[in-house]
Amino acid sequence: MISSAILGRYANSLAEVVFEQNLEQIVTKDLETYSEIFKTVPDLLEAFDSPGIPRDAKAKLLESLIEVHPVNRITHNFLRVLLEHNRIRHFQQIYESYLDSVNEQKGIINAKISTAEPLTEVDLENLGERLSGVTGKQVNMEPRTDTDLLGGIVVQIGDTIFDGSIKTKLAELKRKLAEA
């Protein structure tokens, strides 16, 4: 299995180039299109990854795909590099890492919000403002309902988790009582 650090290098390099050339929106849209194509037709990635298909046939397949779904030259070159280095099978991971890099450069972070009950729009707006104040960045929130929480909230930003759930508080109380 290939490390996420290696895949991240592809994503970060692309993000650097698109910002230098002021093409972030165009390339991001191109990659979004190809993400949808690869999700819709997963056999394409399997064909690109197959050792039974000659490299030149894979290159022709990619070129014909690009003819049907044209992209900017930066995106075109990026897809070719992924194919040449046998990384195109990891397209989705690289794409997601690219989006993280782009958001980081724009000062945007993603936060996964888990609650026992759905939050209202007002609650989400207030939470977004508080998280923006704490992080100093614009926050894209992904609210989710998790009935296992019983109540409270769990916020995940990157690898950091802020757990204010009743479930965790009860588990902590149980641990303290067991130690006493």
C-alpha positions in Angstrom: 0.0 0.0 0.0 1.3 3.4 -0.9 1.6 6.0 1.9 -0.7 9.0 2.1 2.4 11.2 2.4 3.4 10.2 -1.1 0.0 10.8 -2.5 -0.1 14.1 -0.6 3.0 15.2 -2.5 1.2 14.9 -5.8 -1.8 16.9 -4.4 0.4 19.6 -2.8 2.5 20.0 -6.0 -0.6 20.4 -8.1 -2.1 22.9 -5.6 1.2 25.0 -5.7 1.1 25.1 -9.5 -2.5 26.1 -9.8 -2.1 28.9 -7.3 1.0 30.1 -9.0 -0.7 30.2 -12.4 -4.1 31.5 -11.0 -5.9 28.4 -12.3 -7.3 27.0 -9.1 -11.0 27.2 -9.9 -10.5 25.8 -13.4 -8.3 22.8 -12.3 -10.5 22.1 -9.3 -13.6 21.9 -11.6 -11.7 19.6 -14.0 -10.7 17.3 -11.2 -14.2 17.3 -9.8 -15.4 16.2 -13.2 -12.9 13.3 -13.4 -13.8 12.4 -9.8 -17.4 11.9 -10.9 -16.3 10.0 -14.0 -14.2 7.6 -12.0 -16.9 7.1 -9.4 -19.5 6.5 -12.1 -17.3 4.2 -14.2 -14.9 2.5 -11.7 -13.8 0.1 -14.5 -11.8 3.0 -15.9 -9.5 3.1 -12.9 -9.2 -0.7 -13.0 -8.2 -0.6 -16.6 -5.6 2.1 -15.9 -4.3 0.0 -13.1 -4.3 -3.4 -14.9 -0.9 -4.9 -15.5 -2.5 -6.8 -18.4 -3.1 -3.7 -20.4 -0.1 -2.2 -22.2 1.0 1.3 -21.1 0.5 2.8 -24.5 -3.1 1.5 -24.6 -3.7 3.1 -21.2 -2.3 6.4 -22.5 -4.5 6.2 -25.6 -7.5 5.5 -23.3 -6.7 8.5 -21.2 -6.3 10.7 -24.2 -9.6 9.6 -25.7 -11.3 10.3 -22.3 -9.8 13.8 -22.3 -11.0 14.4 -25.9 -14.6 13.6 -24.7 -14.2 15.5 -21.4 -11.6 18.3 -22.2 -9.5 19.8 -19.4 -7.0 22.5 -18.9 -3.4 21.6 -19.9 -2.3 21.5 -16.2 -5.0 19.0 -15.4 -4.2 17.1 -18.6 -0.5 16.9 -17.6 -1.4 15.9 -14.1 -3.6 13.0 -15.2 -0.8 11.8 -17.5 1.8 12.0 -14.7 -0.5 10.0 -12.4 -0.9 7.4 -15.2 2.8 7.2 -15.9 3.7 6.8 -12.3 1.0 4.2 -11.6 -0.8 6.5 -9.2 -4.0 7.1 -11.1 -5.7 4.3 -9.2 -5.3 6.6 -6.1 -7.0 9.4 -7.9 -9.8 9.9 -5.3 -7.3 10.1 -2.4 -5.1 12.5 -4.3 -8.1 14.6 -5.3 -9.3 14.8 -1.7 -5.8 15.7 -0.5 -5.7 18.4 -3.3 -8.9 19.9 -2.0 -7.5 20.0 1.5 -4.4 21.7 0.2 -6.4 24.3 -1.7 -8.6 25.0 1.3 -5.6 25.3 3.5 -4.1 27.9 1.2 -7.5 29.7 1.2 -7.7 29.7 5.0 -10.6 27.2 5.0 -10.8 24.2 7.3 -13.3 21.3 7.3 -15.1 20.3 10.5 -17.1 17.2 11.0 -19.9 17.8 13.5 -21.6 14.9 15.2 -24.7 15.3 17.4 -27.5 13.0 18.6 -30.1 15.2 17.1 -29.9 17.4 13.9 -28.8 21.0 14.6 -30.9 23.9 13.5 -29.6 26.4 11.0 -29.2 28.9 13.8 -27.2 26.4 15.9 -25.0 25.6 12.9 -24.4 29.3 12.2 -23.5 30.0 15.9 -21.2 27.0 16.0 -19.6 28.0 12.7 -18.9 31.5 14.1 -17.4 30.1 17.3 -15.2 27.6 15.5 -14.0 30.4 13.1 -13.2 32.5 16.2 -11.2 29.7 17.8 -9.4 28.6 14.6 -9.0 32.0 12.9 -10.2 30.3 9.7 -13.3 30.0 7.7 -15.0 26.7 8.6 -16.8 24.3 6.3 -19.0 22.2 8.5 -20.2 18.7 7.7 -23.0 18.0 10.2 -24.0 14.4 11.0 -26.4 12.8 13.3 -25.1 10.0 15.5 -27.7 8.5 17.8 -25.1 6.7 19.8 -24.0 10.0 21.3 -27.1 10.4 23.6 -26.5 14.1 23.6 -23.8 16.8 23.3 -21.5 17.3 20.4 -18.3 16.0 18.8 -16.3 18.2 16.5 -13.4 16.8 14.4 -11.1 19.2 12.7 -8.3 17.3 10.9 -6.9 14.9 13.4 -8.1 16.9 16.4 -11.3 15.8 18.1 -13.2 17.9 20.6 -15.6 15.5 22.4 -18.3 17.1 24.4 -20.7 14.2 24.1 -22.7 12.8 27.0 -21.5 9.3 26.0 -17.9 10.2 26.6 -18.7 12.1 29.8 -20.5 9.0 31.2 -17.6 6.8 30.2 -15.2 9.1 32.0 -17.4 9.2 35.1 -17.6 5.4 35.0 -13.8 5.2 34.8 -13.3 7.6 37.7 -15.8 5.7 39.9 -14.0 2.4 39.1 -10.7 3.9 40.2 -12.1 5.2 43.5 
